[in-house]
Amino acid sequence: MDGKLTTFQRALLRWYDRHRRDLPWRVAPGSPRSATPDPYHVLLSETMLQQTQVATVVPYFLRFIERYPTLADLAAAELQDVLRLWQGLGYYSRARNLHACARQVMADHTGQVPEHVEKLLSLPGVGRYTAGAIASIAFNARTPILDGNVTRVLCRIDRIESDPRDRPTQLRLWQRAEEILPTRRAGDFNSALMELGATVCVPRNPQCLVCPVRTHCQAFAAGLQDRIPLPKKTKPTPLHRRYVLCLRHGRQFLIEQRPAKGRWAGLWQFKTLESPVRPFSASQLAQRLGFAISKPQQLGRIRHALTHRRYEFDAYTANLAAPPAAGQVWVTLAELDAYPLSKPQLSIAALLASGPV
């Protein structure tokens, strides 16, 4: 890093004090510098922010705090209610881990979010970054963090041209993140690094001319800011096809709960099968389902993209020939609001609601 470290630290903190976003989990503007946010709010926001943009998280955070004002309230909630409130935010393992984390804090830490990284790392779903973020932001501990934004900032500041996903580079970045931490205002400094990466030192077309630390940036000095960090190697994204059967009896539809493990674990869905090359016939479906149905009518196709895979859901409707069997869950479209569904299943429900049922 060109220039003195203290100059870099002061410039970044001054910029943060002036330009930081007013986010609901942060200390309110105008508060004393010694003020720290509610540790529960930090835990909740950092969990939600994993692989999710701030603008998307804010309304979910506010709804969670309204429904579960304290960590004890969250721990006492039913997992299905938590998943329902999380619905649409994606990566549902975060919600399950958050709920388990709240219960473990209540059981093992007298309801207080731990201050120290070692204890934080023992909580479900809390990795090195999240532990460092909670310890530094909520308790002002001098603990480094390294997320995507901080990685990008440090790679450009130090002109690191190796792949930041490689283990040696990761170790180098974690060490660097610790080296540049000031002894005071560690939480604000970590927040400032993330804020800089999110608003100025962005992935494409970084706003170097308004960057408060550009005089310390080796990538900017070399004109390499658009090429650092090294972009991720692209891989073919596999396509997974699913056949969704919206079984109807009167005004009710059959739904089922997904297994406790795997993608969309614990959420609810219309009857979903792995899609063959050709659609199932009514007789094939009856054999597979164990009861007779009318000829399926095509409802529509839903496409859904995740980070490492794509999905296509071909949705059909069919009538059940006999009354529902015991043990099956049948609901009206209005009653679906009580059940957490994945985004694709919500889209299928919207197709049903928009057409004659």
N, C-alpha and C positions, 0 to 999 in steps of 0.2 A: 504494500500500500504506500503510495507516494504521500509525503507529508507526515506530520506528527499524528499519532493515534488520538491524542486528546483533542486535537483540532477536528478530526473526523467525528468523534463522539459528540462534541459540542454542537457542531454544525447540523448533525442529524437530529439531535434532540431539540434544537431550536426550531428546525423545520417542522418536526412532529408537533410541537406545542402550538404552532400557528396553523397547521394545515390538516391535522388529524381529523378523520371523520367522526361525527357524533353517532356512535353506535350504542344500542341499548344495553349491551353487556359491559361497556366501559364506564369509568368514573365520569360523572357529569362535568361538562366544561365549567371552569371557574372553581373547581374543588381544589383544596390544598394539594401540593405535590406529594405529600406523604399519604394521601388517600389511596386505597386499593379497592378494586371491585370485589363483589361477593364471590367467594371461591366456587360456589354452586353455579353462578352465572358463567364463570370462566369455563368450568367443566362442561356445562351444557353447550355453550357457544363453540368451544373448540371441537367438541364431538360433531356438532352439526356442520362445521366449516370444513371438515375433512372431505376433499374432493367436491366441494360445493361452493358456489359463489356467494359473496356477502349479501347481495341483493336478494337472492333466493332465501337465505337463511333468516333474515330479519323478521318477516311475518311469522315464521314457524317458531322462532325463539320467543316472540311476544305471546303467541298462543300457549306455548308450554309454560311460561312464567305465570300466565293468568290461570291456567288449569292446575299447575303444580307450583305454587309460590315458593316452596322450600324443598330441599332435597328429601326431607322426611315425607312430604306429600308424594313425591315421585316414587319413593321406595314403597309406599303403601298402595300404590296404584296397581291395577291388574295389567299384565303385559299386553293383553289384547287392546286395552284402552290406550296404552302408550303407542302401540303400533298404529292404531287408528288415527291418533293425533299426528303421527309422523308421516302418514300417508301422503305420497307425492314427493317426498324429499329424497327418496331412493336410498340405496345401500342400507337396507333395513337391519343388517347386523349391528350397525351403530346404535340403533334404538334398543336392541336387545342387550347389547353390552352396557349401554347407559343405565338401563333399568337394573341390571345385575350389579353394576358399579354402585348405584345408590343404595341398594340393599346391603352390599358388603360394607360400605362406609357406615351405615347405621349399625350393623352388627359388630364390626371390628374396630371402629374408630369413633365410637360414641356420637355418631352423626356429624362429625367434623371432617371436612375434606383434608387429607393429610398435607402437611407443608413440605415434606421432604421427598425428593425424587425417588428414593429407594422404596418408600412405602406407596407412592403413587403408582409405580411400575407394577405393584402387586395387584392392582385393581383391574377388573375385566375391561378389555378394549383400550387400555392406556399404554401407549408405547413411549418411546424415548422423546419424540417431539411433544406429544400431549403432556407428558409429565413435566418437561421443561417449561412449557407454556404456562401450566397451572402454577408451578412453583415460583416462576419469575413474575408473572403478571398479577397473581392473586396474593403472593407473599413476598414479592420483591427479592427473591433469592437470586443469587448470581449463578444462574444456570442457563446454558446455551440452548438455542432452538435451531432447527433446520427443517423448514418446509420448502415447498416449491419456490415461493417468492424470495425467501432468504438465500436459497441456493443460487438463484439467478443473480441476485445482487452481489454475492460474494464472488461468484465466477467472473463477473465483469470487473469488479473492483480489483481483483488479483490477477486478472487475465488468465484464468484457468481454462485451457483449451481441451483438456481431456474430458471424457464422458462423465458427467456428474453422477450417473447411476452406477459406475464401476466402484467396487468396494474401496480401492486405494484413494480414489477421489472423494468418496464419501467420508472416509476417516480424516482426510485432509481438511474438508469443509467443516466437520464437527469441531476439529481442533481450532480452526480459524474463528469459528463462531464464538468459541470460548475465549480466545485471545483478545478479541476486540471488545468484549463486554466491560463496561465501566463498573466500578465498585459500588456506585450509587445509581439509582434509577434503572436497575437492570431490566425490570419489567417494561418500563417505557421504552428503553432502548430496543429490546426485542420486538415490541409492538411497532416501533418506528421502522425497523428493518422490513418487517412484513408489510407495513403501510407503503413504504417506498417501492417495494416490488409490485404491489397491487395497483398503484396509481401512477407511478412515474417510470420505474425501471421495468416496464411491462415486456412481455415476450417479443412482440413485434413493434417496430417503430418506437423505441424507448424515447422518452422526452428528456433527453440529456441536457438541453439548454436550460431547463428549470430544475435540474437535479441539484440538491444542496451539497452533494459530495462529489460532483463531477471532477473536481481538481485532484481527487484522490483515486480516480478510476483509470486503471491501466488500459482497459479495453477501449474506453473513450479516447484516451490519448493516442492509441494505435489505430483508431477508426474501425475497430472490430466489434463494436457493441451489438451489431445486428447478427453477428455470427457466433456469439458466445451467449449462453452455453451451447455446447454441441447438441443439435436437435436429436430427438429420440428416433431410433431406426424404426421405420414403419414395417408392420407385418400385416399379412392378409387377415382380415377380420372374418372369422367363420360365421356362417348363417345357420341358425337353428329354426326349424319350422315346427309349429304346434297347431293342433286341430282343436278348436274350442267348440263345445256343444252346449248351447244354452237350452237346457231342457225345461219345458214349460208344462205346468198343470194348472189350468185356470189362469189366475194372475200371479202365480208363484213360479219361481225358478229354483232349480237345484244348484246349491253351491257346496263346495268341499274345502276343507282346510289342508294346506300344503304340509309336508313333513316338517318336523322340528329343526332339521338341518338342511343346508343347501340354499340355493337362490330363492328369494322371497319366502324364506322359512317362516312358518306359522301364519302366513297370510291366507286369505280366502280367495277362491276362484270359481268360475263356472267349470264344468267338467272339461278338463284339458288333457289331451293325449298327444304323444309324439306323432307328428304328421307323416303319413306315408307319401309315396310319390303320387298316388291318386287318392281322392277322398274316400272315406269309409262309406260303404253302402249301409242302408238301414238294417239289413240282416246282420252284417258284420258288427255293427255297433250294438245291436241287441244282444248278440252273443258275448261281446266284450263287457257290456254293462250289466247284463243279467236281467234285463227287462225290455219289453217291446216299446218301440217309439215309432212315430210317423216318419215319413221321408224327410231328411234334413233339408232345410232351405237356407241358401247362402245369405249371410247377414253382411259380411264385409271382411276386409283384411286390415289388420293393425300392424304397423311396423314399429319396432322399438330398438334403439341402439344403446348399448352399454360401452364401457371403455374397451373391452376386449372381445366383444361378440355382438352379433345382431340377431334379432328375432323377427319372425313373421308369424302372426297369429291369424289363421283362417277361421273365422267365426261362422257358425251355423245355428239355426234354431230348429227345434223339433218338439212335438207334443208327446207327452207321456200317455200311453194308452190306458194305464191303470192308476189308481190313487197312489200317492207316495208311500214308500215302505217305512217302517219304523227305523229310527236311527239316522235317517237322512235329514239334511237341513234344507228346508224350503222357505224362501223369502220373497216378498214383493220387491219391486225395484226401489220403493221408498224405504223399505227395511234394510236395504244394503248399506245404508249410512252407518249402521251399527257395527259393520264388519270391515276390518282393514283389508284393502285390496291393493295389488300392485297397479302401477300406472297403465299397463296394457289391459288389465281386467277392468279398470275404471273406464277406459276408452270403449271397451266392448259394452259395458253397461250403458254408456252414453249412446251408443248405436241403438241399443234396445229401446231406450227412452225416447229417441227421436223418431222412431217408426212405430207402426201399429203392432201392438203386442196382444 
